[in-house]
Amino acid sequence: MTPDHINGTLSVGQRDSELSERLSQGLDEVNFPATGTTAADQSSLSVKVLDDAGRLIGGLAAWTWGGLLGIEMLWIREKSRKDGWGTKILIAAEEEARRRGCDRACVSSFTFQAPGFYQRHGYVETGRTLGIPGGAEDIHMFKALTHGSMGHSTTGRPPIEGSSGEQGRL
């Protein structure tokens, strides 16, 4: 090893936005050539609903990259949860993702949150992370935004490993 690889200072702390930015740049240097994408292929996406008084009813934060919509958060205030806002927000995000050229979407939801909501909107479970506090699990889901999207069979379900059909990045 060269001397600059032998010694170093390791530190642990809270989130470091400067470090996060540098890590993102480093990953982009690897990811873009490997996937054939560029910085122009990635963007953030949000949907927000305000009431007549300007208070937040709910919203969604997501990203798009390489034809994939990644939903990070969707939240509706408690007293508005039966008013259909979740569906309206999700549909608006999916429509914007399609406009941006996305043909797939992914989301994770704890078992005590809203996996049933996403499943009613066509998302299918692709895996789980166990060990969430309180005995919960994190359910990972995927949805084709267009018929016959990469990584999906004509049934709308992800293909079984080893089956015919191209595997998409989940």
C-alpha positions as CSV (number, residue, x, y, z in Angstrom):
1,M,0.0,0.0,0.0
2,T,1.1,3.5,-0.6
3,P,1.5,5.7,2.5
4,D,-1.8,7.6,2.0
5,H,-3.6,4.3,2.2
6,I,-2.0,3.1,5.4
7,N,-2.8,6.0,7.8
8,G,-6.1,7.8,8.1
9,T,-8.5,9.3,10.6
10,L,-11.8,7.6,11.1
11,S,-14.6,9.5,12.7
12,V,-18.2,8.7,13.5
13,G,-20.9,11.3,14.1
14,Q,-24.2,12.7,12.9
15,R,-25.2,13.1,9.3
16,D,-22.6,15.2,7.5
17,S,-24.1,16.9,4.4
18,E,-20.7,17.7,2.9
19,L,-19.7,14.0,3.2
20,S,-23.0,12.9,1.8
21,E,-22.5,15.2,-1.2
22,R,-19.0,13.8,-1.8
23,L,-20.2,10.2,-1.4
24,S,-22.9,10.9,-4.0
25,Q,-20.4,12.3,-6.4
26,G,-18.1,9.3,-5.9
27,L,-21.0,6.9,-6.5
28,D,-22.1,8.9,-9.6
29,E,-18.6,8.4,-11.0
30,V,-19.2,4.6,-10.8
31,N,-22.9,4.4,-11.4
32,F,-23.2,6.6,-14.5
33,P,-20.8,4.6,-16.7
34,A,-22.1,1.3,-15.4
35,T,-25.7,2.1,-16.1
36,G,-25.4,4.3,-19.2
37,T,-27.1,7.2,-17.3
38,T,-26.1,10.7,-16.6
39,A,-26.9,13.4,-14.0
40,A,-29.6,14.6,-16.4
41,D,-31.4,11.2,-15.7
42,Q,-31.8,11.8,-12.0
43,S,-34.1,14.3,-10.3
44,S,-36.2,14.9,-7.2
45,L,-40.0,14.9,-7.2
46,S,-42.5,16.2,-4.7
47,V,-46.3,16.5,-4.5
48,K,-47.9,18.7,-1.9
49,V,-51.5,19.4,-0.8
50,L,-52.4,22.5,1.2
51,D,-55.8,23.2,2.7
52,D,-57.6,26.6,2.3
53,A,-55.7,28.0,5.2
54,G,-52.4,27.0,3.7
55,R,-51.7,24.2,6.2
56,L,-50.2,21.0,4.9
57,I,-52.7,18.2,4.3
58,G,-50.0,15.8,3.0
59,G,-47.4,15.2,0.5
60,L,-44.9,12.9,-1.2
61,A,-41.1,13.1,-1.6
62,A,-39.5,10.9,-4.3
63,W,-36.8,10.7,-6.9
64,T,-36.5,9.6,-10.5
65,W,-33.5,8.0,-12.1
66,G,-33.0,5.8,-15.1
67,G,-36.7,5.2,-15.6
68,L,-37.5,4.4,-12.0
69,L,-39.6,6.4,-9.5
70,G,-38.4,5.9,-5.9
71,I,-41.0,7.0,-3.3
72,E,-39.2,8.0,-0.1
73,M,-42.1,9.4,1.9
74,L,-45.8,9.8,1.6
75,W,-47.7,11.3,4.6
76,I,-51.3,12.6,5.1
77,R,-52.3,14.4,8.3
78,E,-54.5,12.2,10.5
79,K,-57.8,14.0,10.1
80,S,-57.6,13.9,6.3
81,R,-56.6,10.3,5.8
82,K,-60.1,9.1,4.7
83,D,-60.5,11.9,2.2
84,G,-58.7,10.2,-0.7
85,W,-55.6,12.4,-0.6
86,G,-53.2,9.5,-0.5
87,T,-54.5,8.1,-3.7
88,K,-54.6,11.5,-5.4
89,I,-51.0,12.2,-4.4
90,L,-49.7,8.8,-5.4
91,I,-51.5,9.1,-8.8
92,A,-50.0,12.6,-9.4
93,A,-46.5,11.3,-8.6
94,E,-46.9,8.3,-10.9
95,E,-48.2,10.5,-13.7
96,E,-45.3,12.9,-13.3
97,A,-42.9,10.0,-13.3
98,R,-44.4,8.7,-16.5
99,R,-44.1,12.2,-18.0
100,R,-40.4,12.0,-17.1
101,G,-40.1,8.7,-18.9
102,C,-40.3,6.3,-15.9
103,D,-41.8,2.9,-16.4
104,R,-41.3,1.5,-12.9
105,A,-41.8,2.5,-9.3
106,C,-40.6,1.3,-5.9
107,V,-41.5,2.0,-2.3
108,S,-41.0,0.6,1.2
109,S,-43.6,0.7,3.9
110,F,-43.4,-0.6,7.5
111,T,-46.1,-3.2,8.3
112,F,-47.7,-0.7,10.7
113,Q,-47.9,2.0,8.0
114,A,-49.5,1.5,4.6
115,P,-48.4,-1.6,2.7
116,G,-52.1,-2.4,1.9
117,F,-52.5,1.1,0.4
118,Y,-49.7,0.5,-2.0
119,Q,-50.8,-3.0,-2.8
120,R,-54.3,-1.7,-3.7
121,H,-52.6,0.6,-6.1
122,G,-50.8,-2.2,-7.9
123,Y,-47.6,-2.5,-6.0
124,V,-46.3,-6.0,-5.4
125,E,-44.0,-7.2,-2.6
126,T,-40.4,-7.9,-3.6
127,G,-38.9,-8.5,-0.2
128,R,-38.8,-7.6,3.5
129,T,-36.4,-6.3,6.0
130,L,-36.9,-7.9,9.4
131,G,-36.1,-6.6,12.9
132,I,-38.0,-3.2,12.8
133,P,-38.7,-2.1,16.4
134,G,-42.0,-3.3,17.8
135,G,-41.9,-6.5,15.8
136,A,-42.6,-4.7,12.5
137,E,-41.1,-5.4,9.1
138,D,-40.2,-3.1,6.2
139,I,-42.0,-4.3,3.1
140,H,-40.3,-3.4,-0.2
141,M,-42.7,-3.1,-3.2
142,F,-42.5,-2.6,-7.0
143,K,-44.9,-1.5,-9.7
144,A,-44.8,-1.4,-13.4
145,L,-46.0,2.1,-14.5
146,T,-46.6,0.9,-18.1
147,H,-47.8,-2.5,-19.4
148,G,-44.9,-4.8,-20.1
149,S,-42.3,-2.7,-18.2
150,M,-38.8,-4.0,-17.9
151,G,-38.6,-6.6,-15.1
152,H,-42.2,-7.6,-15.2
153,S,-44.2,-10.3,-16.8
154,T,-47.5,-9.6,-18.4
155,T,-49.2,-10.4,-15.1
156,G,-47.7,-7.3,-13.5
157,R,-45.7,-9.4,-11.1
158,P,-41.9,-9.4,-11.0
159,P,-40.5,-12.5,-12.8
160,I,-39.2,-15.3,-10.6
161,E,-35.4,-15.5,-10.6
162,G,-34.4,-17.7,-13.5
163,S,-37.6,-17.3,-15.4
164,S,-37.8,-15.7,-18.8
165,G,-38.0,-12.0,-18.9
166,E,-35.3,-9.3,-18.3
167,Q,-34.5,-8.6,-14.7
168,G,-34.8,-4.9,-13.8
169,R,-33.0,-3.1,-11.0
170,L,-35.3,-3.0,-8.0
